[in-house]
Amino acid sequence: MDTQDIGAVVLAALPSHPEVEGDDVLADQPHRDQVDLDSLDWLNFLVRLHSNFGIDIPEADYGRLVTLTDVTDYAAAWVTHESPGTTRAGEPPGTFDVGSAVRCG
């Protein structure tokens, strides 16, 4: 899976809003503002990323995921087994932890 494929999966993981088309979302602009993500939408987005890539994103990394490019780079690092930051790459998929509030797996 290359970066373009990963980017397409990341874009598809964004919650859909009738007023926003996928082609309208700019990769280098804050995605939360573009698609009006509230906190529940954000958590659903993170759960979709986990489902699609097996990514465990700790709350400490949320601030690094501002644009779609940021999220795509983060996911690409995970997919290629390069730790993107504070993520614990050694943990098995299914231990996704969103501030200890949501558990999947």
Residue pairs with C-beta under 8 A, 6 or more apart in sequence:
1 79
3 72
3 73
3 76
6 53
6 72
6 75
6 76
6 79
7 27
7 68
7 72
9 52
9 53
9 75
10 49
10 68
10 71
10 72
10 75
11 22
11 25
11 68
12 22
13 45
13 48
13 49
13 52
14 22
14 25
14 31
14 35
14 37
14 45
15 35
15 37
15 41
15 44
15 45
17 35
17 36
20 34
20 35
20 36
24 34
25 31
25 34
25 35
25 68
26 34
26 68
27 67
27 68
27 69
27 72
28 67
28 68
28 69
29 67
30 66
30 67
31 37
31 66
31 67
31 68
31 71
32 42
32 66
35 41
37 45
42 62
43 98
43 101
43 102
46 57
46 96
46 98
47 96
47 98
47 102
47 104
49 55
49 57
49 71
49 75
50 56
50 57
50 93
50 96
50 104
51 104
53 75
53 78
53 79
54 78
54 93
54 94
55 74
55 75
55 78
55 87
55 96
56 87
56 88
56 91
56 93
56 95
56 96
56 97
57 65
57 74
57 87
57 96
57 98
58 86
58 87
58 88
58 97
59 98
59 99
60 85
60 86
61 74
61 84
61 85
61 86
61 87
64 70
64 74
64 84
64 85
65 71
65 74
73 84
74 84
74 85
77 83
77 84
78 84
78 87
78 89
81 89
83 89
93 105
94 104
94 105
95 103
95 105
96 102
96 103
96 104
96 105
97 103
